[in-house]
Amino acid sequence: MANAHADGLFIIPPPILTGDNYSKWAVKMQCYLLAIDLWNFVEADTEPTPLTDDATLAQIRHFNAEKARKFKAKTCIHSAVSDVIFDKIICCNTPKEIWDYLKEEYQGNDKTRKMQALNLRRKFEMERMLETENVKDFTDRLMTIVNKIRILGEEIPDQRVVEKILASLLERFESKISSLEDS
């Protein structure tokens, strides 16, 4: 269900982090925060420029609006996690602090992410098309693994993915492979 936004746009509610969906949640949540122009408060963790003693009314309004946007970003993240996860982040003070905590908690540190990526690469290399599978289902299954690897910050070139698909297709698709290679 869409909610009305202050500027008249309709936005969907934020995705909910349950704990086992972090990778997808992080991508969706980043896009969500970008769409409502709050991502920079998560990414940069900056404070508004302090006011001087002779600040104008416009400067005071701008300062207050920027401060409020930081709390809006924090509120968005709070509303996008389950109650169990909220209890873990309740003491985090800034949107960036919350984001970094969730990333560490659910995606792990650099070493853990590298190990996850390595295991997924191994799974990618071991995948074979099943006799009962069509090309689309096999490709979808392989792309799920590839996208998980990419979310972890590792790169797999599209050319390598195509090569893997072509090399893994069953013999019954040999004629299609030959025509694809020709084109």
Secondary structure, DSSP 8 states (H G I E B T S, - for coil): --EE-TTS-EE-----B-SS-HHHHHHHHHHHHHHTT-HHHHHT--------TT--HHHHHHHHHHHHHHHHHHHHHHTTB-HHHHHHHTT--SHHHHHHHHHHHHH--HHHHHHHHHHHHHHHHH----TT--HHHHHHHHHHHHHHHHHTT----HHHHHHHHHHHS-GGGHHHHHHHHH-
